[in-house]
Amino acid sequence: MSTQAKEVQGIRFHQAGGPEVLKLEQVNVPAPGPYEVRLKVKAIGLNRVDSMFRSGYYSEQPIFPSMLGFEASGIIESVGAEVKDFVPGDLVSVIPAFSNHQYGTYGELILLPAYAIQKNPSNLSFDQAAALWTSYIAAYGMLVDSANIQPGQSVLFNAASSNTGLAIAQMVNYLGGVSIALTSSASKKQAILDSGAQHVVLTGEEDIAKEVLNITGGKGADIILDAVGGKYFEHLIAAAADRAQVFSYGALSFELAVWPAVPVLLKMLSIKGYNMGDLLMNDTKQKAAIAFVRAGVESGKLLPVVGPKFPLNDVVNAHRSLEANQHTGKIILTVQ
């Protein structure tokens, strides 16, 4: 076990702002504490939270110079004295159960708490493993832990080309449901179908409620997962079944959502906000989620989709790509 601090390249930012505030710097990575591991990073997954945190729009404000990042995979380089479940050489990936005030994943060598590490499923590459836990645990949290989805139920979701959108499609299929994806881009439709969605509706060209009602035999969607908000929220409500469950888990649109009070009342809808915090802070729920996702991956039913890849030193353009929203799957930073 290495007991020495090391100087390596890592990403830091010294003020909130656009992608250009991200800097590749020489950073000091201490030896792991008793309950920590030090990870030689091979791949880093980009997340919308990274962009919000960097911009100063996240619930937690950065402390400068700030780390960032919640997703990565690599090889354990050293472990703390009290770490029992991992040894140097293990291939692992990261669970997003920490604050960027203490830890971050954007670097060649990173320090993490051992509780935020999982061994990689053997059938995944480093890139795929870096794209796994955040999106698939979020999908599990909404569909299984919160909504208790049943076979045959229909799930309507937007931001379908994102890594979480594709994870939702795969998980709905895995659970015996009907996946109905929304996208604003006709060019992404086939990729979304290829990645597992059973149905894709183009929001700019098709009537969302009409298409969903046709797909569901007039019933509407039983579960709705909204990552966008904004002007299309009322269309999601129009597409909802009676007593449907609606989860708001993102705010990609900066427009205010219209609150359609009458259909909410008449359909007796349940509308709730969702984030992963409750699940990740509950040991029993977290273990159940990890076991479920791991079983799905090992069965071949759940498989992360890797999107554009950038080297670590091109992190600025990687974040620009993230915010342009033209990609499908998970944007990955690669580390040599």
TIVEX-463902 format. One record per residue (C-alpha): x, y negated, z negated. Coordinates in nm, 4 decimals, always signed. Layout:
<nodes>
+----------+----------+----------+
|     east |    north |       up |
+----------+----------+----------+
|        X |        Y |        Z |
...
+----------+----------+----------+
</nodes>
This chain:
<nodes>
+----------+----------+----------+
|     east |    north |       up |
+----------+----------+----------+
|  +0.0000 |  +0.0000 |  +0.0000 |
|  +0.1312 |  -0.3430 |  +0.0947 |
|  +0.1641 |  -0.5776 |  -0.2024 |
|  +0.2891 |  -0.8736 |  +0.0002 |
|  +0.0968 |  -1.1670 |  +0.1424 |
|  +0.1273 |  -1.1960 |  +0.5196 |
|  +0.1282 |  -1.4856 |  +0.7648 |
|  -0.0918 |  -1.4118 |  +1.0658 |
|  -0.3114 |  -1.5918 |  +1.3160 |
|  -0.6636 |  -1.6735 |  +1.2088 |
|  -0.9431 |  -1.9117 |  +1.3014 |
|  -1.0203 |  -2.2060 |  +1.0740 |
|  -1.2137 |  -2.5298 |  +1.1112 |
|  -1.1566 |  -2.8523 |  +0.9202 |
|  -1.4798 |  -3.0353 |  +1.0001 |
|  -1.8289 |  -2.9437 |  +1.1109 |
|  -1.9038 |  -2.9826 |  +1.4792 |
|  -1.9089 |  -2.8161 |  +1.8176 |
|  -1.6995 |  -2.5192 |  +1.9315 |
|  -1.3964 |  -2.7445 |  +1.9793 |
|  -1.3470 |  -2.7738 |  +1.6001 |
|  -1.2338 |  -2.4095 |  +1.5866 |
|  -0.8552 |  -2.3807 |  +1.5618 |
|  -0.6187 |  -2.0857 |  +1.5850 |
|  -0.3739 |  -2.1336 |  +1.2974 |
|  -0.1115 |  -1.9521 |  +1.0963 |
|  -0.2905 |  -1.8434 |  +0.7797 |
|  -0.1793 |  -1.6678 |  +0.4642 |
|  -0.3593 |  -1.3422 |  +0.3869 |
|  -0.2932 |  -1.2237 |  +0.0302 |
|  -0.2478 |  -0.8625 |  -0.0709 |
|  -0.5827 |  -0.7043 |  -0.1558 |
|  -0.7169 |  -0.7469 |  -0.5065 |
|  -0.8279 |  -0.4445 |  -0.7094 |
|  -1.1606 |  -0.4090 |  -0.5258 |
|  -1.0576 |  -0.5434 |  -0.1856 |
|  -0.9251 |  -0.4040 |  +0.1404 |
|  -0.7056 |  -0.5678 |  +0.4022 |
|  -0.8148 |  -0.4966 |  +0.7555 |
|  -0.6152 |  -0.5092 |  +1.0774 |
|  -0.8831 |  -0.6423 |  +1.3089 |
|  -0.9456 |  -0.4963 |  +1.6542 |
|  -1.2783 |  -0.6604 |  +1.7460 |
|  -1.4942 |  -0.9426 |  +1.6067 |
|  -1.8659 |  -0.9809 |  +1.6739 |
|  -2.0083 |  -1.3308 |  +1.7199 |
|  -2.3299 |  -1.4198 |  +1.5430 |
|  -2.5727 |  -1.7121 |  +1.5660 |
|  -2.5050 |  -1.7774 |  +1.1984 |
|  -2.1394 |  -1.8443 |  +1.2906 |
|  -2.2510 |  -2.1260 |  +1.5194 |
|  -2.4900 |  -2.2716 |  +1.2609 |
|  -2.2299 |  -2.2538 |  +0.9838 |
|  -1.9631 |  -2.4153 |  +1.2040 |
|  -2.2067 |  -2.6944 |  +1.2968 |
|  -2.3123 |  -2.7633 |  +0.9383 |
|  -2.6730 |  -2.6508 |  +0.9955 |
|  -2.6657 |  -2.3347 |  +0.7844 |
|  -2.8079 |  -2.3044 |  +0.4324 |
|  -2.4512 |  -2.2744 |  +0.3006 |
|  -2.2194 |  -2.5633 |  +0.3835 |
|  -1.8541 |  -2.4972 |  +0.4779 |
|  -1.5722 |  -2.5788 |  +0.2392 |
|  -1.2742 |  -2.7017 |  +0.4432 |
|  -1.0563 |  -2.5596 |  +0.5765 |
|  -1.3239 |  -2.3002 |  +0.6335 |
|  -1.3269 |  -1.9395 |  +0.7416 |
|  -1.6175 |  -1.7944 |  +0.9356 |
|  -1.7480 |  -1.4653 |  +1.0660 |
|  -1.9454 |  -1.1699 |  +0.9291 |
|  -1.8826 |  -0.8985 |  +1.1875 |
|  -1.5655 |  -0.7083 |  +1.2753 |
|  -1.4090 |  -0.3673 |  +1.3116 |
|  -1.0543 |  -0.2439 |  +1.2764 |
|  -0.8085 |  -0.0301 |  +1.0835 |
|  -0.7539 |  -0.0538 |  +0.7082 |
|  -0.3990 |  -0.1735 |  +0.6462 |
|  -0.3998 |  -0.1632 |  +0.2657 |
|  -0.6396 |  -0.1218 |  -0.0257 |
|  -0.6666 |  -0.2511 |  -0.3811 |
|  -0.5811 |  -0.0367 |  -0.6811 |
|  -0.9453 |  +0.0358 |  -0.7727 |
|  -1.0665 |  +0.1194 |  -0.4201 |
|  -1.1575 |  +0.4883 |  -0.4106 |
|  -1.3542 |  +0.5405 |  -0.0865 |
|  -1.1038 |  +0.4086 |  +0.1692 |
|  -0.7394 |  +0.4624 |  +0.2517 |
|  -0.4996 |  +0.2929 |  +0.4939 |
|  -0.5649 |  +0.4133 |  +0.8458 |
|  -0.9433 |  +0.4431 |  +0.8107 |
|  -1.1403 |  +0.3038 |  +1.1052 |
|  -1.4037 |  +0.0745 |  +0.9598 |
|  -1.6471 |  -0.2071 |  +1.0303 |
|  -1.8018 |  -0.4869 |  +0.8278 |
|  -2.1380 |  -0.5265 |  +0.6517 |
|  -2.2353 |  -0.8977 |  +0.6262 |
|  -2.2673 |  -0.8977 |  +0.2463 |
|  -2.0443 |  -1.1894 |  +0.1445 |
|  -2.0070 |  -1.5658 |  +0.1669 |
|  -1.7764 |  -1.7463 |  +0.4084 |
|  -1.6609 |  -1.9433 |  +0.1060 |
|  -1.4659 |  -1.6334 |  +0.0026 |
|  -1.4221 |  -1.4187 |  +0.3137 |
|  -1.4357 |  -1.4364 |  +0.6931 |
|  -1.3713 |  -1.2052 |  +0.9856 |
|  -1.2111 |  -1.4333 |  +1.2488 |
|  -0.8458 |  -1.3336 |  +1.2324 |
|  -0.5784 |  -1.0762 |  +1.3070 |
|  -0.5672 |  -0.9574 |  +0.9466 |
|  -0.8516 |  -1.0205 |  +0.7030 |
|  -0.9304 |  -0.9607 |  +0.3388 |
|  -1.2726 |  -0.8225 |  +0.2465 |
|  -1.4510 |  -0.6753 |  -0.0549 |
|  -1.4573 |  -0.2958 |  -0.0310 |
|  -1.8366 |  -0.2936 |  -0.0780 |
|  -1.8703 |  -0.4744 |  +0.2576 |
|  -1.6898 |  -0.2012 |  +0.4519 |
|  -1.8271 |  +0.1101 |  +0.6255 |
|  -1.6447 |  +0.3833 |  +0.8123 |
|  -1.7127 |  +0.3673 |  +1.1844 |
|  -1.9428 |  +0.6252 |  +1.3396 |
|  -1.7091 |  +0.8497 |  +1.5384 |
|  -1.8919 |  +0.7955 |  +1.8676 |
|  -1.8432 |  +0.4161 |  +1.8715 |
|  -1.5559 |  +0.2100 |  +2.0091 |
|  -1.4133 |  -0.0773 |  +1.8042 |
|  -1.6156 |  -0.3209 |  +2.0175 |
|  -1.9395 |  -0.1305 |  +1.9565 |
|  -1.8682 |  -0.0933 |  +1.5850 |
|  -1.8164 |  -0.4701 |  +1.5545 |
|  -2.1626 |  -0.5155 |  +1.7064 |
|  -2.3389 |  -0.2626 |  +1.4858 |
|  -2.4281 |  -0.3457 |  +1.1306 |
|  -2.5701 |  -0.6986 |  +1.1275 |
|  -2.8186 |  -0.6537 |  +1.4108 |
|  -2.9269 |  -0.3006 |  +1.3309 |
|  -2.9675 |  -0.3624 |  +0.9583 |
|  -3.1762 |  -0.6717 |  +1.0410 |
|  -3.3944 |  -0.4644 |  +1.2756 |
|  -3.4312 |  -0.1938 |  +1.0109 |
|  -3.5136 |  -0.4506 |  +0.7442 |
|  -3.8023 |  -0.5948 |  +0.9416 |
|  -3.9388 |  -0.2815 |  +1.1067 |
|  -3.8920 |  -0.0180 |  +0.8372 |
|  -3.8336 |  -0.1810 |  +0.4998 |
|  -4.0826 |  -0.4659 |  +0.5446 |
|  -4.3348 |  -0.3734 |  +0.8156 |
|  -4.3390 |  +0.0032 |  +0.7550 |
|  -4.3877 |  +0.0592 |  +1.1264 |
|  -4.5901 |  +0.3658 |  +1.2252 |
|  -4.5625 |  +0.5749 |  +1.5441 |
|  -4.7676 |  +0.4247 |  +1.8249 |
|  -4.7613 |  +0.0698 |  +1.6912 |
|  -4.6585 |  -0.2028 |  +1.9349 |
|  -4.3810 |  -0.4487 |  +1.8548 |
|  -4.3498 |  -0.7820 |  +2.0364 |
|  -4.0157 |  -0.9622 |  +2.0050 |
|  -3.8335 |  -1.2496 |  +2.1714 |
|  -3.4642 |  -1.3316 |  +2.2256 |
|  -3.4658 |  -0.9842 |  +2.3764 |
|  -3.1237 |  -1.0055 |  +2.5447 |
|  -2.9463 |  -1.0805 |  +2.2179 |
|  -2.7743 |  -0.8018 |  +2.0302 |
|  -3.0502 |  -0.8048 |  +1.7682 |
|  -3.3180 |  -0.8052 |  +2.0380 |
|  -3.1650 |  -0.4998 |  +2.2016 |
|  -3.1299 |  -0.3345 |  +1.8589 |
|  -3.4999 |  -0.3966 |  +1.7952 |
|  -3.5961 |  -0.2363 |  +2.1275 |
|  -3.3879 |  +0.0725 |  +2.0567 |
|  -3.5153 |  +0.1030 |  +1.6998 |
|  -3.8802 |  +0.0690 |  +1.7986 |
|  -3.8326 |  +0.3491 |  +2.0494 |
|  -3.6466 |  +0.5590 |  +1.7897 |
|  -3.9393 |  +0.5159 |  +1.5495 |
|  -4.2017 |  +0.6101 |  +1.8086 |
|  -4.3372 |  +0.2614 |  +1.8693 |
|  -4.4021 |  +0.0574 |  +2.1823 |
|  -4.1381 |  -0.2096 |  +2.2479 |
|  -4.2496 |  -0.5277 |  +2.4274 |
|  -3.9625 |  -0.7693 |  +2.4930 |
|  -3.9857 |  -1.1374 |  +2.5819 |
|  -3.7218 |  -1.3194 |  +2.7823 |
|  -3.7118 |  -1.6506 |  +2.9645 |
|  -3.4608 |  -1.5211 |  +3.2203 |
|  -3.5671 |  -1.3106 |  +3.5185 |
|  -3.2015 |  -1.2208 |  +3.5757 |
|  -3.1902 |  -1.0482 |  +3.2360 |
|  -3.5049 |  -0.8387 |  +3.2792 |
|  -3.3402 |  -0.5294 |  +3.4254 |
|  -3.0576 |  -0.5349 |  +3.1723 |
|  -3.3130 |  -0.5466 |  +2.8909 |
|  -3.5045 |  -0.2542 |  +3.0411 |
|  -3.1810 |  -0.0625 |  +3.0904 |
|  -3.0927 |  -0.1212 |  +2.7260 |
|  -3.4129 |  +0.0375 |  +2.6010 |
|  -3.7135 |  -0.1971 |  +2.6104 |
|  -4.0266 |  -0.0245 |  +2.7383 |
|  -4.1858 |  -0.3472 |  +2.8631 |
|  -4.0444 |  -0.6919 |  +2.9450 |
|  -4.2532 |  -1.0092 |  +2.9810 |
|  -4.1056 |  -1.3221 |  +3.1419 |
|  -4.2133 |  -1.6148 |  +2.9272 |
|  -4.1771 |  -1.8806 |  +3.1935 |
|  -4.3655 |  -1.6900 |  +3.4618 |
|  -4.6233 |  -1.4714 |  +3.2889 |
|  -4.9026 |  -1.5280 |  +3.0369 |
|  -4.7648 |  -1.3695 |  +2.7199 |
|  -5.0988 |  -1.2895 |  +2.5551 |
|  -5.2512 |  -1.1550 |  +2.8761 |
|  -4.9569 |  -0.9249 |  +2.9456 |
|  -4.9413 |  -0.7973 |  +2.5875 |
|  -5.3134 |  -0.7289 |  +2.5819 |
|  -5.2819 |  -0.5369 |  +2.9074 |
|  -4.9954 |  -0.3282 |  +2.7692 |
|  -5.1767 |  -0.2531 |  +2.4417 |
|  -5.5199 |  -0.1786 |  +2.5892 |
|  -5.6681 |  -0.5028 |  +2.4610 |
|  -5.5553 |  -0.4617 |  +2.1011 |
|  -5.2535 |  -0.6914 |  +2.0848 |
|  -4.9190 |  -0.6444 |  +1.9126 |
|  -4.9168 |  -0.4880 |  +1.5651 |
|  -4.5794 |  -0.6349 |  +1.4673 |
|  -4.4221 |  -0.9566 |  +1.5993 |
|  -4.0572 |  -1.0487 |  +1.5431 |
|  -3.9846 |  -1.4130 |  +1.6247 |
|  -3.6261 |  -1.5368 |  +1.6535 |
|  -3.7132 |  -1.8574 |  +1.8392 |
|  -4.0038 |  -2.0560 |  +1.6934 |
|  -4.0929 |  -2.3696 |  +1.8892 |
|  -4.3633 |  -2.4069 |  +2.1485 |
|  -4.4076 |  -2.0351 |  +2.2188 |
|  -4.5079 |  -1.9499 |  +1.8609 |
|  -4.8764 |  -2.0075 |  +1.9347 |
|  -4.8500 |  -1.7688 |  +2.2327 |
|  -4.7155 |  -1.5002 |  +2.0005 |
|  -5.0130 |  -1.5529 |  +1.7701 |
|  -5.2468 |  -1.5259 |  +2.0687 |
|  -5.0879 |  -1.1907 |  +2.1515 |
|  -5.1241 |  -1.0549 |  +1.7972 |
|  -5.3591 |  -0.7757 |  +1.6969 |
|  -5.5986 |  -0.8174 |  +1.4065 |
|  -5.4060 |  -0.7964 |  +1.0765 |
|  -5.0738 |  -0.8033 |  +1.2615 |
|  -4.7524 |  -0.8717 |  +1.0731 |
|  -4.5467 |  -1.1656 |  +1.2033 |
|  -4.1843 |  -1.2128 |  +1.0956 |
|  -3.9901 |  -1.5334 |  +1.1578 |
|  -3.6206 |  -1.4456 |  +1.1424 |
|  -3.4557 |  -1.7165 |  +1.3530 |
|  -3.4956 |  -2.0702 |  +1.4862 |
|  -3.3254 |  -2.0820 |  +1.8249 |
|  -3.5626 |  -2.3538 |  +1.9403 |
|  -3.5233 |  -2.7022 |  +1.7960 |
|  -3.8863 |  -2.7808 |  +1.8821 |
|  -4.1484 |  -2.7709 |  +1.6104 |
|  -4.3815 |  -2.4729 |  +1.6286 |
|  -4.7533 |  -2.5323 |  +1.6752 |
|  -4.9512 |  -2.3790 |  +1.3885 |
|  -5.2620 |  -2.2155 |  +1.5452 |
|  -5.4738 |  -2.2087 |  +1.2317 |
|  -5.7948 |  -2.0661 |  +1.3784 |
|  -5.6512 |  -1.7429 |  +1.5262 |
|  -5.4358 |  -1.6935 |  +1.2150 |
|  -5.7499 |  -1.7089 |  +1.0026 |
|  -5.9746 |  -1.5050 |  +1.2300 |
|  -5.7173 |  -1.2305 |  +1.2849 |
|  -5.6139 |  -1.2330 |  +0.9163 |
|  -5.2461 |  -1.2337 |  +1.0118 |
|  -4.9566 |  -1.1940 |  +0.7706 |
|  -4.6788 |  -1.4415 |  +0.8552 |
|  -4.3549 |  -1.4349 |  +0.6604 |
|  -3.9964 |  -1.5485 |  +0.6856 |
|  -3.7251 |  -1.2853 |  +0.6915 |
|  -3.3545 |  -1.2791 |  +0.6242 |
|  -3.1285 |  -0.9909 |  +0.5272 |
|  -3.0425 |  -1.1220 |  +0.1816 |
|  -3.2955 |  -0.9207 |  -0.0189 |
|  -3.1968 |  -0.5954 |  +0.1485 |
|  -2.8224 |  -0.6528 |  +0.1293 |
|  -2.8383 |  -0.7474 |  -0.2393 |
|  -3.0434 |  -0.4392 |  -0.3273 |
|  -2.8081 |  -0.1414 |  -0.3493 |
|  -3.0796 |  +0.1194 |  -0.2931 |
|  -3.2232 |  -0.0585 |  +0.0093 |
|  -2.8798 |  -0.1264 |  +0.1564 |
|  -2.7791 |  +0.2387 |  +0.1302 |
|  -3.1067 |  +0.3472 |  +0.2922 |
|  -3.0545 |  +0.1033 |  +0.5795 |
|  -2.6949 |  +0.2138 |  +0.6387 |
|  -2.7921 |  +0.5824 |  +0.6318 |
|  -3.0782 |  +0.5222 |  +0.8763 |
|  -2.8644 |  +0.3249 |  +1.1208 |
|  -2.5772 |  +0.5728 |  +1.0992 |
|  -2.8105 |  +0.8656 |  +1.1712 |
|  -2.9561 |  +0.6807 |  +1.4704 |
|  -2.6107 |  +0.6049 |  +1.6100 |
|  -2.4889 |  +0.9604 |  +1.5608 |
|  -2.7994 |  +1.0921 |  +1.7375 |
|  -2.7263 |  +0.8646 |  +2.0353 |
|  -3.0597 |  +0.6819 |  +1.9976 |
|  -2.9078 |  +0.3582 |  +1.8666 |
|  -2.6135 |  +0.2212 |  +2.0617 |
|  -2.4848 |  -0.1382 |  +2.0435 |
|  -2.4558 |  -0.3200 |  +2.3748 |
|  -2.1272 |  -0.5049 |  +2.4206 |
|  -2.1524 |  -0.8286 |  +2.6168 |
|  -1.8813 |  -1.0744 |  +2.7262 |
|  -1.5377 |  -1.0353 |  +2.5667 |
|  -1.2845 |  -1.3098 |  +2.4885 |
|  -0.9383 |  -1.2955 |  +2.3312 |
|  -0.9086 |  -1.4439 |  +1.9839 |
|  -0.7205 |  -1.7479 |  +2.1155 |
|  -1.0190 |  -1.8297 |  +2.3410 |
|  -1.2639 |  -1.8597 |  +2.0500 |
|  -1.3812 |  -2.2045 |  +2.1644 |
|  -1.5090 |  -2.0702 |  +2.4952 |
|  -1.6554 |  -1.7676 |  +2.3192 |
|  -1.8670 |  -2.0010 |  +2.1041 |
|  -1.9638 |  -2.2040 |  +2.4095 |
|  -2.0817 |  -1.8815 |  +2.5724 |
|  -2.2783 |  -1.7929 |  +2.2583 |
|  -2.4568 |  -2.1265 |  +2.2603 |
|  -2.5240 |  -2.1199 |  +2.6359 |
|  -2.7396 |  -1.8114 |  +2.5759 |
|  -2.6715 |  -1.6632 |  +2.9187 |
|  -2.5284 |  -1.3337 |  +2.7949 |
|  -2.6779 |  -0.9944 |  +2.7177 |
|  -2.5596 |  -0.7984 |  +2.4131 |
|  -2.2919 |  -0.8902 |  +2.1601 |
|  -2.0130 |  -1.1357 |  +2.2435 |
|  -1.6849 |  -0.9914 |  +2.1198 |
|  -1.3515 |  -1.1491 |  +2.0294 |
|  -1.0723 |  -0.9017 |  +2.0953 |
|  -0.7562 |  -0.8832 |  +1.8844 |
|  -0.4358 |  -0.7222 |  +2.0069 |
+----------+----------+----------+
</nodes>
